[in-house]
Amino acid sequence: MNIQALVDGMSAQWQRERAETQMTLGKLIAALEAMPEGSEVANMNSAHSYRGYYSDLAFERDEGTRPAVDLLHECKAAMGQVFCGYKGGDYVMGALTPVWLASYGCCGQKLMALHAGGDVETAEDD
């Protein structure tokens, strides 16, 4: 048995489990698309591979807000894009990729929801 194939399979299963309990890139895009034109959202930016799970996506959180349409464009640009993990490796982001709020190179919080008013809900990793 190929040990790397076993590890890859386990990693993919764990990612699917995370995707069931938090926002994914696809869910975030859907939430942004449902917002009215001119909406503002929490200022999430600088998409990168998440330090905690390199196969997941993270956004940095800055003060204030930004136009929802701008975040939507950034999210759509991340779909299918290859990101380099913090300590190496290439990871493709897709609709089922879990999303986190974290500075580059740091662990952070799960993105649980993007509310209609543009605020985000987060939770600690279990």
Secondary structure, 3 states (H helix, E strand, C coil): CCHHHHHHHHHHHHHHHHHHHCCEHHHHHHHHHCCCCCCEEEEEEEEEECCCCCCCEEEEEEEEEEEHHHHHHHHHHHCCCEEECCCCCEEECCCCCEEEECCCCCCCEEEEEECCCCCEEEECCC
